[in-house]
Structure formats: C-alpha cells, structure tokens
C-alpha cells in the first residue's frame, strides 16, 4: 500500500516537474529564437515522459525494507 502511495506521488511530482520544464523550455526558446517554435512539436508530451521517468527511477532506486528471518 505504501509503494502505491509513493508511486502516485512520483507520478504527480513528475507531471508537475514536466509542466514547469515545458514552460521554461518554451519561454527560453521564444526569447532566443524570436517566436519560431517549429522545433518544439514534441514538447507537449514532456510532462507525461517526465512523469513516467520519475516513477521508474523511484521504483528502481527506492530502498527496499529488509525482512528479518
């Protein structure tokens, strides 16, 4: 149950981080290239990609509890 809660929190945090990163990249691109946003077509999927990336990273690196026998 705790793993599910951690996974959901990682998905939400990854999505929020992706939205922020998406906005930063879009604003920086607009300032640098002067409004030419033809190369940013895949940027709308960034929150979903970072969400999955955060969840996968968390599940791989999360310390597992040690069971005593």
N, C-alpha and C positions, 0 to 999 in steps of 0.2 A: 504494500500500500504506500509505503514511504517512497519507493522508487517511482511509482506512478506520479506522485505529487512533485517529485524532483524533476521528472521528465516533462511534465506540463509546465512547470516554472521555467525550464530551459527553453521550451518551445516559445513561450510568451516572451522571455527575455531576448531570444534570438530574433524574433519577429520585430520587437521594438528596436533592437540594435540595427537590424537591416533597414528599417524605415529611416532611422537617423543617418545611417551611412549613405542610403539612397539620396536623401536630401542634400547631404554635404557634397556628394559627387556631382549631383545635378547643378547646384549653385556654383561650385567651382568651375565646372565645365562651361556654364553660361558666362561666367566672368572672364575666363581665359579665352574661349573661342567665340565670344560675342553672340551667343544665341544659336549657334549651329549645333543642334542636338541630334544629328542623324546617326551618330555612332552610339547613342545611348538607348537603343531599342530594347535590349535585354535587361535594362536596369530595373524595369518594373517587377522582375522576378527576384530581385535581390533579397527582399525580406523573407521569402519562402526558402531560399537557398541558405541564408544565414541561420534561419530557424532550425532547419534540418542539420546543419553543420554544428550548431551549439549542442543540440540534443545528442548527436552521435559522439561528439567529443566528450560530453559529460558522461555518457554511458561507458565509454572506453576508459577514461581516466579516473572515474569515481572510485574511491577506495571501498573495497568490499569488507563487510564485517567478518571478523574471524570467529569461527564457531569452535567452541571448546568441546572436546570429546572425553 
